[in-house]
């Protein structure tokens, strides 16, 4: 569920007045993550690397209050739950989008991830989790990428994480991840706290 809130009654009041009408309110930060733990869990549990990383992103976002507030159409809305969006290659050679409801239970998230991505790939239809604040993701694993800057459109102001192929080293596996967010939703302080939390969640995944 979501409901409209008065920006003046929130901690985002100043940011709303400064950035809501900005033609380019999106900010992109890039950080290189140690994803060795995800790779090991993926092999041991036979779970998809991308699913595990999406769950980690949802887990980290759930701990940052600003992720539950989002500007849309000149207004500010508050959400009570999160979902993670995944881009899927479909059977016709195109792509579709599907939202995976975030759950602290990684087994439940995995089941939803598999069911929804398979359905999108086979049906060539997108699915959406209405009423959830969506954390977007885009994995372009055909090559290694240092950084990604996404297009800005007023149709999508949600935070988004983007990455390419991970890099296997002798002792650890690393992955640069680009994080794009709307400046009304959060400032650099909250964004960097999210990135630090994401690394902590990755390190502790079981």
C-alpha positions as CSV (number, residue, x, y, z in Angstrom):
1,X,0.0,0.0,0.0
2,X,1.0,3.6,-0.5
3,X,-0.4,6.9,0.6
4,X,0.4,10.5,-0.2
5,X,2.2,12.5,2.5
6,X,2.9,16.2,3.0
7,X,6.6,16.8,2.2
8,X,6.7,19.6,4.8
9,X,6.0,17.1,7.5
10,X,9.0,14.8,6.6
11,X,12.7,14.9,6.7
12,X,12.7,15.3,2.9
13,X,11.0,18.8,3.0
14,X,14.1,20.7,1.9
15,X,15.1,18.2,-0.7
16,X,11.6,18.2,-2.1
17,X,11.7,22.0,-2.5
18,X,15.1,21.9,-4.1
19,X,14.9,18.9,-6.4
20,X,11.3,18.1,-7.3
21,X,11.3,20.4,-10.3
22,X,14.9,19.8,-11.3
23,X,15.2,18.5,-14.9
24,X,18.0,16.1,-13.8
25,X,17.3,15.1,-10.1
26,X,18.9,11.6,-10.4
27,X,22.3,10.8,-8.8
28,X,24.5,7.8,-9.7
29,X,27.1,6.3,-7.4
30,X,29.3,3.3,-8.3
31,X,31.0,1.0,-5.8
32,X,33.0,-2.2,-6.3
33,X,31.7,-5.0,-4.1
34,X,33.3,-8.1,-2.8
35,X,30.7,-10.7,-3.9
36,X,32.8,-13.8,-3.0
37,X,30.2,-14.9,-0.4
38,X,27.3,-14.8,-2.9
39,X,29.3,-16.8,-5.4
40,X,30.0,-19.5,-2.8
41,X,26.4,-19.6,-1.6
42,X,25.2,-19.8,-5.2
43,X,27.3,-22.8,-5.9
44,X,26.6,-24.6,-2.6
45,X,22.8,-24.0,-2.5
46,X,22.3,-24.1,-6.3
47,X,20.7,-20.7,-6.2
48,X,21.0,-18.1,-9.0
49,X,23.7,-15.5,-8.3
50,X,21.4,-12.8,-9.6
51,X,18.6,-13.8,-7.3
52,X,20.9,-13.7,-4.3
53,X,22.2,-10.3,-5.2
54,X,18.6,-9.0,-5.7
55,X,17.6,-10.4,-2.2
56,X,20.7,-8.7,-0.7
57,X,19.6,-5.4,-2.3
58,X,16.1,-5.7,-0.9
59,X,17.4,-6.7,2.5
60,X,19.7,-3.6,2.6
61,X,17.0,-1.3,1.3
62,X,14.6,-2.5,3.9
63,X,16.9,-1.1,6.6
64,X,17.0,2.4,5.1
65,X,13.9,4.4,5.9
66,X,14.2,6.7,2.9
67,X,13.5,3.7,0.6
68,X,9.9,3.7,1.7
69,X,9.3,7.2,0.4
70,X,9.2,8.1,-3.3
71,X,8.4,11.3,-5.4
72,X,5.9,10.7,-8.1
73,X,4.1,13.2,-10.3
74,X,5.1,16.2,-8.2
75,X,3.9,14.5,-5.0
76,X,5.5,12.5,-2.2
77,X,4.3,9.0,-1.3
78,X,5.0,6.6,1.5
79,X,5.0,2.8,1.0
80,X,4.7,0.0,3.6
81,X,6.6,-2.7,1.6
82,X,9.3,-3.2,-1.0
83,X,9.7,-5.2,-4.2
84,X,12.7,-5.8,-6.4
85,X,12.3,-5.4,-10.2
86,X,14.1,-7.8,-12.5
87,X,14.6,-7.5,-16.3
88,X,14.0,-10.9,-18.0
89,X,15.0,-12.1,-21.5
90,X,11.9,-13.6,-23.1
91,X,11.2,-16.3,-25.5
92,X,10.8,-13.9,-28.4
93,X,14.2,-12.4,-28.1
94,X,12.9,-9.3,-26.3
95,X,12.8,-8.3,-22.6
96,X,10.1,-8.1,-19.9
97,X,10.0,-6.7,-16.4
98,X,8.8,-8.5,-13.3
99,X,8.5,-7.4,-9.7
100,X,9.6,-9.8,-6.9
101,X,8.0,-9.0,-3.5
102,X,10.8,-8.6,-1.0
103,X,10.7,-11.1,1.9
104,X,13.2,-11.5,4.8
105,X,12.8,-15.2,4.1
106,X,15.3,-15.9,1.3
107,X,13.7,-19.2,0.4
108,X,10.3,-17.4,-0.2
109,X,12.1,-14.7,-2.2
110,X,13.8,-17.4,-4.3
111,X,10.6,-19.2,-4.9
112,X,8.9,-16.0,-6.1
113,X,11.9,-15.1,-8.2
114,X,12.0,-18.4,-10.0
115,X,8.2,-18.5,-10.6
116,X,7.9,-14.9,-11.8
117,X,11.0,-14.7,-14.0
118,X,10.1,-18.0,-15.7
119,X,6.5,-16.8,-16.3
120,X,7.7,-13.6,-17.8
121,X,10.2,-15.4,-20.0
122,X,7.6,-17.9,-21.3
123,X,4.6,-15.6,-21.6
124,X,6.6,-12.5,-22.8
125,X,4.4,-10.4,-20.4
126,X,5.6,-8.1,-17.6
127,X,4.2,-8.4,-14.1
128,X,4.0,-5.7,-11.5
129,X,3.7,-5.5,-7.7
130,X,1.2,-2.7,-7.3
131,X,1.5,-0.7,-4.0
132,X,5.1,-1.7,-3.4
133,X,8.1,0.7,-3.6
134,X,10.1,-0.9,-6.4
135,X,13.9,-1.2,-6.2
136,X,14.9,-1.6,-9.9
137,X,17.8,-3.8,-11.0
138,X,19.4,-4.5,-14.4
139,X,22.1,-7.1,-14.9
140,X,24.1,-6.9,-18.2
141,X,26.3,-9.9,-17.7
142,X,27.5,-10.2,-21.4
143,X,30.6,-8.2,-20.4
144,X,32.4,-6.6,-17.5
145,X,31.4,-3.0,-16.8
146,X,33.0,-0.4,-14.7
147,X,30.0,1.9,-14.3
148,X,26.5,2.4,-15.7
149,X,24.6,5.7,-16.0
150,X,20.9,5.1,-16.7
151,X,18.6,7.4,-18.7
152,X,16.4,9.7,-16.6
153,X,12.7,9.7,-17.3
154,X,9.9,11.2,-15.2
155,X,8.1,7.9,-15.7
156,X,10.5,6.1,-13.4
157,X,12.0,7.8,-10.4
158,X,12.7,4.6,-8.4
159,X,16.1,3.7,-7.1
160,X,18.0,1.3,-9.4
161,X,21.0,-0.9,-9.2
162,X,22.9,-2.0,-12.3
163,X,25.8,-4.3,-12.9
164,X,27.7,-6.3,-15.5
165,X,29.7,-9.6,-15.2
166,X,31.5,-10.3,-12.0
167,X,35.3,-10.5,-11.9
168,X,36.9,-13.7,-10.5
169,X,40.2,-13.1,-8.9
170,X,42.6,-15.5,-7.2
171,X,41.2,-15.0,-3.7
172,X,38.0,-13.0,-4.2
173,X,35.2,-12.2,-6.7
174,X,34.3,-8.5,-7.2
175,X,31.5,-6.7,-9.0
176,X,31.1,-2.9,-9.6
177,X,27.5,-1.9,-9.0
178,X,26.0,1.4,-10.1
179,X,23.3,2.9,-7.8
180,X,20.9,5.5,-9.2
181,X,18.5,7.4,-7.0
182,X,16.2,10.5,-7.0
183,X,17.6,13.3,-4.9
184,X,14.2,14.0,-3.4
185,X,14.1,10.4,-2.0
186,X,17.5,10.5,-0.4
187,X,20.8,12.4,-0.1
188,X,24.3,11.1,-0.6
189,X,24.5,10.2,3.1
190,X,21.6,7.7,3.0
191,X,22.8,6.4,-0.4
192,X,26.3,5.6,0.8
193,X,24.8,4.1,4.0
194,X,22.8,1.8,1.8
195,X,25.9,0.8,-0.2
196,X,27.7,0.0,3.0
197,X,24.7,-2.0,4.3
198,X,24.5,-3.9,1.0
199,X,28.1,-5.1,1.5
200,X,27.4,-6.1,5.0
201,X,24.4,-8.1,3.9
202,X,26.4,-9.8,1.1
203,X,29.1,-10.8,3.6
204,X,26.6,-12.3,6.0
205,X,24.3,-14.2,3.6
206,X,23.8,-17.8,4.6
